[in-house]
Amino acid sequence: MNTATTTLTLHEGYFSRRSLFDWLFALVVAAGGIYAFARYQSYMDVYEKGILLGAVPAATWIGWFWRPLRTLMLAVAGFALLGVASYQGELARADNVFWLKYFLSSQSAILWMSVLFVMSTVFYWGGMIARGQGSAFELLGSRLAWVAVGMALIGTMVRWYESYLLGPDIGHIPVSNLYEVFVLFCWLTTLFYLYFEDQYGTRSIGAFVMLVVSAAVGFLVWYSVAREAHEIQPLVPALKSWWMKLHVPANFVGYGTFALSAMVAFAYLVKQQAAETRWYKLAPLWMLGIVLCFEPVVFRQTAAGSSSYWIVYMGVSALIVAGILFGRRRIAERLPALEVLDDVMYKAIAVGFAFFTIATVLGALWAAEAWGGYWSWDPKETWALIVWLNYAAWLHMRLMKGLRGTVSAWWALVGLAVTTFAFLGVNMFLSGLHSYGEL
């Protein structure tokens, strides 16, 4: 007689799987939330207090979900608090205190961010072309990217405090103009890439993703010098709303992940066409060259004396494209499988689409409060709708029709052009209710 043995498997609960460090991290986050409330509640309205209350469990969960973020958040909090404390309520101390002047003031931290992102890009590409020691270069590129993200966040937190030192009516979260949102774009794009790097166990994609981040850094440096955009300015009346604190970050999660997906798509096409010898079959490379060289043509006359900067930018862009063109076979060997690239591209677009949808809804609610209507067919709104429809169609074709491979990669690249125009082109060539970041 056979006796059936029933095995009962008990699954550990979510909280029972937390380590001691997890709980210590949660305790530190809670203490930080209490400190922020006690110290800065006089500057907050009821909505901001609600956001702070929700940020504590959200930060705890995300630190538990992806553990490297715990170290990042603790380091940023520590150095940002050091920077804030070093001011002692006087903005002039930024020029007198050593670590403020060279490291922790918002301008210094963001300049370090810019340098580190470019260095990270160089090391990622060094790993791509190096023989034998490529992984060491890529590891260094990854570490520099993490530090750059940290400096960007420190600069953002300190800039937030600096705005209040200029005056309580001037203080605002630094996501209100092109300079501030370019910083946001750089660190968000990089952070999402670092997540995919960790999940898929490959660093070679970073060489491509960091190109778009370095291009953004190039624009940021020019914009801050040509327009003195790093100077903190009071908000225009329409931006004095708590909706801005939600709408803009959600929007730039979309922009960042769409840019990430496009660069992964570019890597996909390079790997796919590595053995191709006919020049017209290498269209992705030529297209990137045209796009990179188009930017200097657009911006070279926008400020006196800036044409030489864009000439150098164009030269560097041309060298990068030529290097990818001639080294495409070696590059293709180091890239992960096409299936991995395709999956990263899909997940990046899916995340971006979700956040962009949320941002669009929040923007409509904000518009109703500020202008009395949810939608006005303003150029920015119209192009945001075009971006949304583009990626909605991409996801529909993938999920319902099984879209894969070359067509989806090309579509993602075209999506970057559409998104870039919605982000920058509208500000440059069109005017409307959203013209807060003129060039």
ABEGO torsion letter per residue (X at the ends): XBBBBBBBBBBBBAAAABBAAAAAAAAAAAAAAAAAAAAAAAABBAAAAAAAAAAAAAAAAAAAABAAAAAAAAAAAAAAAAAAAAAGGBAAAAAABAAAAAAABAAAAAAAAAAAAAAAAAAAAAAAABBGAAAAAAAAAAAAAAAAAAAAAAAAAAAAAAAAAAEAAABBBBAABAAAAAAAAAAAAAAAAAAAAAAAGBAAAAAAAAAAAAAAAAAAAAAAAAAGAABBBBBBAAABBAAAAAAAAAAAAAAAAAAAAAAAAAAAAAAAAAABABAAAAAAAAAAAAAAAAAAAAAAAABBGAAAAAAAAAAAAAAAAAAAAAAAAAAAAABBBAAAAAAAAAAAAAAAAAAAAAAAAAAAAAAAAAAGBABAGBAAAAAAAAAAAAAAAAAAAAAAAGBBEAAAAAAAAAAAAAAAAAAAAAAAABBEAABABBX
